[in-house]
Amino acid sequence: MTNEKCIAACQAAGYTVAGTEYGKECYCGKAVINGGQNTTDSQCSISCAGDPTKNEGVNNTRLWKYKINLPANNTATECLSRCSKFGFMAGGMEYGQECWCGDVVDIENNGGTLKPESDCKTPCPGHPGYVCGGGSRLTYYAWSLTDPLYKWTYASGNDAGNYKFFVPGVVVPLMTTVGINGKITFVEKAGTGPPNSTGAFELDPSLTNNFTAAWRTMRGIKTDVFCSAGLVLPDKAGRQITVGGWSGTSTFGVRLYWPDGGIGQKSVNDWQENAAEVKLQKGRWYPSAMIMSNGSMLVVGGETGSNSAAVPSVEILPKAGPVIDMDWLLRTDPLNLYPFLFVLPSGGIFVGYYNEARILDPVTLDTVRTLPQIPGNVDNPNAGRTYPLEGAAMMMPQKAPYTEPVTMLICGGSTVGPSTVTDNCVSIQPDNPSSNWTIERMPSQRVMPCIAALPDGTYLIANGAQKGVAGFGLANTPNLNAVLYDPSKPVNQRMTIMANTTVARLYHSEAILMQDGRVLISGSDPQDGKNPEEYRVEVFEPPYALSGLPKPTFTIVNKDWAYGQSVTITITSGNTANMRASLMGAVSSTHGNSMGQRTIFPEISCGGGTCTVTAPPNNKICPPGWFQLFVLDGPTPSVSTWVRIGGDPAQLGNWPVTTKNSFKLPGV
């Protein structure tokens, strides 16, 4: 933009007055209106975007950064209702059609001062009898601070939790998974580490004081796992699987690992792959995966490669029929990658992608119901939630007797084009036909967040950036603060601002729950020239880990549960009077997606030194799989024990069979 280009554009459109503002804005008209007056050239100090040697416009500091243009219907009521919907406690109108949203504190921070009301003379387009600001003047309103729209808790000391350096790393992981052997697998994008890297490693968290002993080099991965999907299978070995990947044969990849050797013990098993005989029907980069209620594996979406054709289809492993094309995946590509997948208590499959969500039939995979559009940002309703506009999603806790509709939670995201990173979480009860999205403002903007479900029913929001989108070199301003989300509190009072880290965790970072109740924080491969490839591994210690209260302990014999079964556990320490139990689904963490996540609080009754835990009643409340069983004495969780619920109905333990016996099979 230059003054000359603006004048020429206005003349070509038949206007006789032209003006430039803010370096890149051009305004045209046939008269100077709304009380505009001449001023001195010295007040115009912003360089022209098209010619930095010239100035255009007044360098006014904006009080608030969120602007909504409402040329037809701007009024105080319309503007303020939009601001308050997204949790902003101050708002104002300017130039008639502009609605601005922000906070009262921004006025002082940005040097705003009150001016005579007579300076505001521009009629509101939605009600010309009222005034909507003027030239560089806001008609300003604010909500009472005694009745705020939201209440964040500012924790301090141990209540804020703590980031702690855990172990030097050997890999910049693309994905992390806690295995049923208690160890954590790390797999990397090919080419991230040294030229001779095998791309796969396993960490024993009990040996972090001995670097050499803590890390085990794994082998067997033959194709590139870059942007693949991962899960823990419900077979009796708890095998880990990754599917898809980057480029050519890798996009069809199916890789399996059978965890062996417990905590502090030697492990020897490696990953296994036979790309010639076991592969996806369609090559997929950036797919998601989920264990269905029948125990099979559903794989959804992806692309054939970077900025390449969409793969707008779903398929099932082990192979069950052809792929099924989905028009909604084609229509929303490329903004729907790594979609969020969850089995609902109704039996339907929740899919969240871009700014949409729907429920699929678990048998036909047809759409049963399309949910309301997912809200975006206050200034952009089309902000997205999945890669590359990456947010993170969780299923909120299910509690016995499982009569309450389950709630889905999605936090963070970004926008297309000049990106405005999302500063809210949204939630909905998909099985409730009348449910709509609830918006809760976050303390800061966050794209590429990771969320880890904690055994006390809360959720740790960590990692990510405050500007940009997901991808290499596409985000900046790391978000170093952790937030704890507590769904037991009232809406808009659920977020607590926790401790900060000093380590930027951007693209390709992870957060995953360990068996001791801490959260493993890893990764970051921004390739931005400012923040490093991140090898350091941290843990976040939630407040319950710092309270000084003793952890309860228990033993259990039966670790393979049928639905509805009553299982006895022996409490070896802890007060059983208020004891709870939680079941935390096995998770693979990548790109803000915690595949396999589920939090269940089953029925528990205690007497003497034992407690009886009742397994969830069916495969809709609890799809077949492996879960960390915690017991909680008040706020304090035990160390978990892995249990399997629902068996292996799809007989994954007998899959895959190859002519060369390329895969160890645990059987059913």
N, C-alpha and C positions, 0 to 999 in steps of 0.2 A: 504494500500500500504506500502510495505517495499522494501529496496534495494534488498533483497534476492528474494522476489516474482517477482520483475521486471526482474531481471536477468534470473530467471527460465522461465518466460513467453517468453522472447526474445529468449532464447536458444531453447525452444520448437518450436518456429516459424521459426527457421533456421537462426537467426541473430547472429552476433558475437560481437556487441557493444550494451550496454544498459546504460540507464541513467534515473535518476529520477529528478523531478522538481516540485516546488510549493506544496510539501507535498503529492500529490496524483496523479501526472502525471508520466507515464512511457513511455519512448521513446526507440525504437529499430532501429538498422541499421547495416550496414556492414562496415562502415567507419565513421570517424569524418569528417564532411563536412562543407562547408560555412564558412571556416576560424576559426573553433572552436579551442580553445587552452586550455591547462591545466591551472588550477588555484589552489589556496590553499583551503584546507578543511575548513578553518575558514570562507570562504565566503558562505558556505552552512549552513544556519541557521534555515530553516523551519523543524519542527518536522515531522517525517513520520506519515502518517495517521494511519498506522497499528502498529507502534511502536514509541511512543512519546519520547523514550530515544535516538533515532537516528535521524540524520538530513538528509534531502535530498533537494537539490536545493538552488538557490540563492533567498534571500528574497527581490527581487526587488519590489518596489511599482509600481503598474500599474498606468499609467497616466489616462487611461480611462477604464470604466468597461464594455463597450459593445464590444464583440468580435464576428466576423463572420469568420468562416473557409471557405475558397474558394480554395480548393486544385487544382482545374482544371482551374480556370479562373481569379485568382486574378491579378488585375492591378490597377494602380492609378485611372483610369477612373471608373472601376467597383466598387472599394471600396468607392471612394468619392461620387459616385452617390447614393450608398446605404445609406451612412451617411446623405447626404443632403436631401434625400427623407423624412427622419424622423426628420429633423430640426437640425442636429448636424453640427456645423460650423468648426469642426476640425476632421481630420482623418489621418490614417497612416497604413502602411503595415509593418509586421514583420515576420521573419522566412519564407518569401516567400508567404505562403498561408494564413496568418492571416491578417484580416482587422479589425482595431480598430476605434471606433467612440466616440467622446466626444466633449468637449468645450475647447477653448483656455485657459480659466482661470484654467482648471484642471492641466495644465502643471506646472504652478507656485504653485498651491495649493498642488500638489503631489511631488514637488521637482524635476521636470524634467529639464534637461539642454540640450542645443544643443551640438552635437558632430560632428566631421568631417564627411563629406558625404562619405568619403572613408571607414568608418566603415560599411557601408551598402553594402553588396556584394551578397545577395541572389537573384537569378533571379525571376522574376514574372512568375508564372505558366501560366498566360494568355498571356504573351508576354516576352519570355526569354531574349529579347534584352534590357529590362529595369529591374531596381532593385526594389525589394520589401523588404527593410529592411535587417536585419541580426540577429545575435544572440544578444538578448536583445537590439536591435536597431530598431527604427521606422523610416521609410521614411515618413516624416511628411508634411502635407499640411493644410492650413487653408483658410477660406473665408475672404474676406475683411470686416472689421468691419464697414466700411462706407456703405456697401450694405448687411446688415444682412439677413439671411434666415427667421428670425422671429423678432418681436418687442413686448416685453411684457411691459405693463405699470405698474410702481411701484407707487401705490397710497399712499397718506399720509393724515393725519388729517381726516376730515369728508368724504373725497373722498374715503377712504379705508373702509368705513362702520364700524360697531362695533358689537362685540359680547357682549351680556348683559345677566346677570342672570335674569331669568323671574319668576320662581316659584319653590319651593321645590316640588319634585315629590312624588308620592305614588306608582309608578309602573315603571318597566323597560319595555317599550313597544316593542312589535314585530311589530306593525303597528299603524300608526296614520292617522286619517281622519278628515278633517274639514267638519262639517255638515252644512246643509242649515239653521240651527238655530244659526250658528255662533260659536258653541262650538266644541271642538276637542275631539274625542273619542280616547282612548288608549286601546289596547287589548294586553295581554301578553301571552307568552308561559307558559303553565301550569308548576308549580314548580319554576318559577323564583322568585316570591314574597313570602310573608309569607304563611304558610300552610293554613291559612283561607282566602286567597285572592280569590275574585270572578273572577279575571282575566280580568275585564273590568271597565274602569273609564271614566268619562267625565269631561273636564276642561272648565270652563267659563273664558275666557281671560280677562273679565272686572273686575274680582274679585280677581286678584292675590295678592292684598294686604291683603286678608283675606283667609288664607290657608284653613281653614275648609269650608268656603263657596265656594271656587274656585273649589274644587274637589267633584264630586258626584260618589259614588260607584254604579256600575250597576250590574245587575244580569241577569240570563237567559242563559248564555253560558254553555252548558253541555258537550261539547267535546273540545279537545285541538286545539287551533288555530295555534299552532307552525308551521310556514312556510306555511301559507295559503295565498290565494289571496283575494283581496278586491276591492270593487267598490262602487260608489254612483249610485243608479238606477235612470232611467229617469221617474219613476212614480211620481205622483203629490205630494207625501210625501217626496220625496228625500231619500227613505230608503237606509241604508247602508247594504252591504252584505259581508260576508266572506265565502269562499268555500275552502274545503280541510283542511288539517291539519296533525297532527302527530299521527300515529299509530292506527291501527284497525278501529273502527267506526269513529274516528276523521277524517280520510282521506276522508270520504264520506260527511263530515259535510257541512251543509248549514245553515247559521245563519243570522238573519235579525234584524235591529234596525230602528225604526221610530223616527227620531229626533223631539223633542217637546220642548217648552219653549225657548224663545229667549234669547239674551244676557241680563244678569242681572235678568232673570226670572227663576222660578223654573221649572225643568224638572222632569218627573216621569217615562217615558217609559223605558223599559229594552229591552235587547236582547231577541230574541225568537228563539227557536230551537226545532225541533221534528225529531230526527234522525231516528225514525222508519218509518216515512211517507214521509219525504222530504230529499232527499240525491242525491249526484252525482251518475251517472251510474258506474263510476270507482273511486276507492279511489285514492286520489292524494295528495302527499306531494311535496311542491315547484311548484305548478302550477302558471300560470298567467291567468288573465281574462280581458275581454274587452267588451264594449258595441258595438255591430255591427251596421251597418247603418240601419238595419231594427228594431233596438231597442232590439233585443235579446242579451243574454249574451253568449259569447264564452269563453270556458275554455280550456286551452291548456297545455298538458304535465304533468310532475311530475314523481314521483316514488312511490312505495308502502311503502317505509320506508327507513331508513338510510342504504346506501350502498346496497339497495335492488333492485328488478327488476324495470325496467323502465315501465312507463305507457305512451307509445308512441302514444297517440291518442288525439283527440279533441272531445268535446261534447258541446251541446247547452242547455241553460236554458232559459225559461221553456223547458222541454224535447221535442226535435224535432228529432225523429229518433234515431238510434243507434249511438254509438261512431264510429269515423272514425279513423282507424289506419294510422299513418304517418311514412313511412320508414326513413325519415330524422331525426325524433325524436329518433327512435331506434338506428340509426347509430351513433349519436353524444352523446348519453347518456354515462356518467352522467354529461357532460359538458354543457348541454343546459337548465338547470333548471331556472325557472323564466324568460322565454323568453320575449322579448320586442314585444308588439303588438300595432298596430295603423291602423285605417282606413285611406286609402289614398284618395285624391280627385278624383282619377280615379274610385274609388269604391272597388279596391282591398284591401287586408289585408296584411300589412307589418309584417313580422315575423323576428326578429333578434335573433339568438341563437348560442352559442359557437362562432365560427368565420365565420358563414355563415348567409345569409339572403335570403329571397324569398318573392314573392307576391302570395297570395292565392286568388282564385275566391271566392267572398262572398256568392255564392249560393252553389256550389259543394264542396268548400274548396280544390279543386285540385290546384296544383301549376301552376300558369300562367307563371311565369318567375323566374328563379334562378338568383340572383344578383351576381356580382363578390365577391370573398372571401373578408371578412373584414380584412384589414391589421392588423398585430399584432405589435410586437416590432421590432426594427432595427436588433436585433440579433436572433429573433425567429418569423417567419411568422405565427406560429400556436398559438400565444397567444389568449386567449379567452376573451369574454366580458360578459358572463352570469354565474350565480352561478355554481360552486364554484370559478370561475375565474372572479369574479363579477365586472362589470363596471356599468354604468348608461346610460340611453337613454332618449332623448327628441325629440319631433317634434318641429322644428323651426316655427316661427310665419307665419301664413297665413294672407294675407292682401288683402282687397277688392281692385280691382275687381276679385281677386283670379285667375289671369292668369298665375302667375309664378309657376313653379313646386315646390312642398313642399320639404323641406330638412330634413332628419333625422340626428340626432347628437348622437354619442355614445362616452363616455369618460371613460378612465381607463380600468382596467382589470388586468389579470395576466397570468402566464404560468403553465403548468403541470410540475411536478418534481421539481428540484431546481428552485424555482419561481423567475422570474424577473418581477416585477410589471410594468405595462404599464404606460408610461409617455406621452400619446398622446390622442387626440380626433380625430375621423374620422367622415366624413359626406358624404352623397350621396343624390341625388334626385331620388328616386325609380321609379317615373312615367316617367322619362326620360330614354328611352332605351339605350342611348349612355353614360349615366352618369357613372362615376366610383368614387371610394372613394377618398376623399381629406384628407390628413393627416395634423394635426396641433399639434405641440409639446406643451405639458403642462409644466408649471414651475416646477413641481415635479411629482414623481411617485405616483399613487393612485389606490389602490384596495378597494372595498367596498365604493365608493363615493356615495353621494346623490346629486341630482340636483333638485333645485327648480326653476320653471319658475316664473319670476317676471312680474308685469303688464306693465312695460315699454318695454317689449320685450327682456330683457336680462335674463341670467340664472346664478344662484348662484351654484357653485360647492363647496361642503363642505364634511367633514367627511372622514373616511377611514384611510388606513394605507399605508406605503411606502414599506413594505416587507410582503411577504406571500400570502395567499389566504383567501377566506371567510370561516368562520366556527369557532367553539369553539377552542381557543388556537392556531390558525393557522396563525396569523398575528402579526406583531409587528411594532414598530416605527410609532406611530400615526401621521397622517398628520393633523396638527393643523391649517393650513392656508386655507383661503377661496380664491376662484378665481371667478371673474366675467367674463362671456363670453358674448360678445356683437356681435351678428350676423350682425349688421348694418355696422360694420367696415370691412376693407379688410381682406381676409384670411391671417392667420399668424400674424395678428395684433389685434386679438379679445380678448385677455386675459389680465386681469388686476389683479395683485397680491394685495389682500385685507388684511383685519385685521386677526389676529390670535386669537384663543381661547386657553384656558389652560386646556380644558376638552377633553380627548380622546374619540372619537366617532368611535367605531369599529363595530364589528358584531352586527346586530340588532340595528342600529341607523337610524334615519329618519330626513328628512327636508321637510317642507310643508308650503305653502303660507297661511298666515292668511288674514282676511278681511281688516286689516289696512295696508297691504302691507309689513309687516315684515315677516320673515321666522322663524317658530318654529323649533328649533333644539333639538332633544331628543334622548334618548336611548343609549345603548351600553352594550352588554352582552358578553364580550370576553372570560371569563372563562380561563384566561391565567396566573393567579397568580401574575400579575403585575398591571393591570388596573382594576378598580372596576366595578361591575355592576352599571350602571349610572342612578341614580334617578333624578339628577338635570336637569331642563329644561331651555334652553337658548332661546333667540331670536337673530337673526342676523338683524341688522338695516342697510338696504342699504343706499347709499349716499342720495337718495331722502328723506329718513326719518330723516336725520340729517341736511338738508340744511337750515332749518329755514323758508322755504317758506310755505305759508299757503296751506293746502289741499283744493282742490275744493270740493264743496258739491252739491248734487243733490237729487231730489225726483223722483220717478217713480211710476206710477199706474199699468201699465200692466207688469206683471212679468212672463207671460206665452206666449211665442212668437211662431208664425208660421214661417216657412221658407219664407224668402223674405219680411216679414212684416216690415212696417215702424212704429217705436215706438218713442213716444215723451217723453223726459225727461225734467224736469225743473231744470235749473242751479240756485242754491241758493247762490253760491259764486264761484268766479273764473272768469278768462278771457276767453271768448269763442272764441276769435280770432284764437287761435292755438290749440283748444281743440281736443283731440283724445279720443277714447274709446277702451278698450280692454276687451275681454271675456276670462276668465281663467277657463278651465275645472276642475270639481270637482275631487280631487285626493285622492287616498289611497297610502300612502308611506310605502314601506317595501323593504329591500334588494336591494336598488338602483333602484327599479322599482316604477315609479309614475303612477300607473294604473289610466287611465282616463285623463291624461295630454293632454292639447291642448291649444294653444295660438292663438287667432283670433283678428285681428284688423278690425272691420266692418266699412262700410261706415258711416260717420257721417257728418251732416251739421248743422250749428248753426245760429240762428238769434234772436236778442233780448235776452230774458232770457231763451230760450228753445233750445234744440238740438234734431234732429231727427236721430235716429240710425236705420240702415237697417239690419235686421237679415240676417245671412248667407243664401245663396240661396237654399241649399239642404242638404240631409243627408250624403253626401260624404264629402263635405267641413266641415260639422259639424254634427257628429252623434247625435242622440237624447240624451239630458242630461241636467244637471244643470251646470251653469257657473256663476262665479263671474263677475259682470259687474263693471268695473272701468272707471271713466273718468279721463283724465290727462290734467292738465294745465301746458303746457311745460313738464318738467321732473317729475312733482309731481302728484302722483295718489291720488285719493279720497279714502275714505273707500268704500268697494264694497257693492253691493246689489246682492243677488242671483236671477237669472232668469232661467227659463226653456225654452229650444229651441227644437222644433220638436215633442213635446208631448210624448206620450207613445204608439207608434205604435204596440209594441208586447204585449200590455195589461198586463204589469208586475204588475200593480196595482191590478189586480184580481188574482194574483198568490202569494203564493201557497194555494190551497184549501185542507184542511185536514178534516178527520172525526171528530177530536176533536177541530176544529177551533183554532188550535195552534198559528196561525199568524193573527195579525190585518191587514186587507186589506184596503188600501186607496181608491180602485176603480180606474176607468179610467176617 
